[in-house]
């Protein structure tokens, strides 16, 4: 790949990334008061994290079953208000025992 085209690709990535981040500032002038929009924006990071990690939890093992059982166990452990570290340890132990 030519050095010239790499620089163009990097600059294009910078422009697109900054447009996505800066454009909302032009349209939203004050604090967002709509309850639906505020609720939606509150949950966006959690949904994004779930969408990125869920397939890897199931597909990281040789068969999907240990990943699915660890996921269900993690959901149950989180339901009982265990912290992030204990839930992760429990899920790792489940996967380790089932592989």
PEWO-V763451 format. One record per backbone hydrogen bond with DSSP energy under -1.0 kcal/mol. NH is the residue of the N-H (numbers start at 1). CO is the residue of the C=O. If there is no record, write none. Layout:
# PEWO-V763451
nh = {NH	NH}
co = {CO	CO}
This chain:
# PEWO-V763451
nh = {6	7	8	9	10	11	12	13	14	15	16	17	18	19	20	21	22	23	25	26	28	38	39	40	41	42	43	47	48	49	50	51	52	53	54	57	58	59	60	68	69	70	71	72	73	74	75	76	77	78	79	80	81	82	87	88	89	90	91	92	93	94	95	96	97	98	99}
co = {2	3	4	5	6	7	8	9	10	11	12	13	14	15	16	17	18	19	22	23	24	34	35	36	37	38	39	43	44	45	46	47	48	49	50	53	54	55	56	64	65	66	67	68	69	70	71	72	73	74	75	76	78	77	83	84	85	86	87	88	89	90	91	92	93	94	95}
